[in-house]
Amino acid sequence: MFFVNGATFASWSPRLPEVQADLGISDAALGLTLLGMSLGGLASSALSGRLVDRRGSRASTVATSAAMSIWLPLVGLAPSAALVFAALLVLGALDGLTDVAMNAQAIELQRRSHRSIMTRFHAVWSLGAVAGGIVASRAAAFGVSVGLQLAVTGALLSSATIVFARWLLPFRPAPTAGTGATDAGSSGRPMRTARPVLVRLFLVGTAIALCELPPNDWAALLVEDRFDVGPGRAGLGFVAVAGGMLVGRVLGDRVADRLGPERTRCGGAALGGLGVLLATTLPTPALAGAGLFVTGLGLSTLFPLVFRAASELTHGSHSGMAAFSAGARAGFLLASPLMGILGGATSVAVAMLLVAGTASVVVLAARLPRPAATPITYVR
């Protein structure tokens, strides 16, 4: 499911230049159109915890993931910017729901396996994103229309969701008492989580998104702006960040088992901040690329580890993961405008250092409450 989500997300991004040309809109109008994805995700993240609590993570993951893949072709078939915005609004809303549901599945499997596996799930997401991007790029190279490519991709990914649904865990956690939760009685419904915990998770999610988006989305522009190289070499900046994130997510569970998730999270934030500093100050493209790789390596474990912490802090309710996901989407919504404004006033390097570097310090300084060691039971 992580692979399907990553592939769905990445299967249309490489074709944005064609979408823009077909719609005949400016860069500014395209930017406003693409806000639909972030706004939809932010709106649905607030509801995702309740959906998973009521329907269970398995049913929620299958329904929202399949719906997201089926809806995908409408992004390429919409004939106007307004309709593309509407299509992205729904796609983002479905992604926000899927995000919490599939991470809830991963958390349940991790609890049963009694070892860290969360970052590997997010590594699979990265592999899906790479695969989706390659397919979209090759389709564009062979002249396949955006609508046809997304229709075929959506059909294949929704079919994969239905086929592999049989291996998802059929159980969900029952509510139990613990730190940060308020007992809702014996009705069998998940407990409410204390508001300060949810607010803190929301803010940490926002800070992590502000760490992660600038190096990913602006890496090529950073290399091009600093060293005046062509698009082919500048694009390697994104590859360096993505490569670092993939390596970090493959190895992150072993590090978390050895050092503990909180120390790993703090170390990752520090390493990510150091990488941003190196990428924005080192004097050659190769050294800056190494800095971007270090950035990806450091940031790679932040999302999976805080998803894990959010689940542990809420003991059976998925409200913590929903709050963290909503905060992250709010951060993604803020990051691009901040980078654009600061980059226009100064440079891409200074903007990235101010946004991602400062956010890394915030994540490093943030402290989440320590969850109580309360056993979790499973019910159908």
C-alpha angles and dihedrals in degrees: 000000000000090000091049092049093049092047092048091050094049100039095084104031096079089055096056093107090059092045089051092049093048091050093043094222133144127250090258092052090047090053091053091047092053091054086079091078093053095043092050092049093048092050096048097043089071089059099038096085092056091048093053092043091053103036102027127244096272098056092040093050094049096045097046096039093050092045091051093053092045091050094048098088092061089071089064097038099049108113099207139040091246092056092045088053090051092047091050091047091059093040090052092048091053090047090053090054093045092049095063095037097053092043088052088055090050091049092051091050091048091053090053095046093049092219139084114276103142099101091053090059089054089048087058088052088055090051090051090051091051091048093048091049093050093050092049092047093049091047090053091048091054093047097249110160119250092239094051094046093050092045092054092042092049093049093050095046095046089049090050090052092053094044095049095041090090090070096054118108112265095206134080129196120269117227116266134175119265149126115323095011132108118215111246094191130251097307091112092241120130115266125251116252122228110264096233090059091051092047091051092049090049092052093046089051090052092050093048091051090051088052095049109038101058096054091045101043099030102037095100091047090049093055093043093047096046100042105021094233129154125268092261094061094035091056089062087073090070090045090054093053093044092047092051091050092049093050091046093051093048091052099030098091092057090050092048091050091052102040101023126252097269095051089045091051093050092045090050092052091050092048091047091051091048090051092053090051091051094045093052098044111030112105105231135053092241094053092044088051089052088052090052090050089053088049092055091044092054097043095045098089100040098089098044094044095050091046085055092048091047091055094047092049094055100045104212100349119097093209091105094056089046092052092048092047092049091050091050091052090049088053092050088051091053100039101071096047090047092050091047095050096043093040091052092049096044123355139297090257094053092044092051092047092050097045105033096028094051092044090052090056090050092051090047092051095044117102124198121207115264109251119232115248094248118160116241121216126198130229133182 
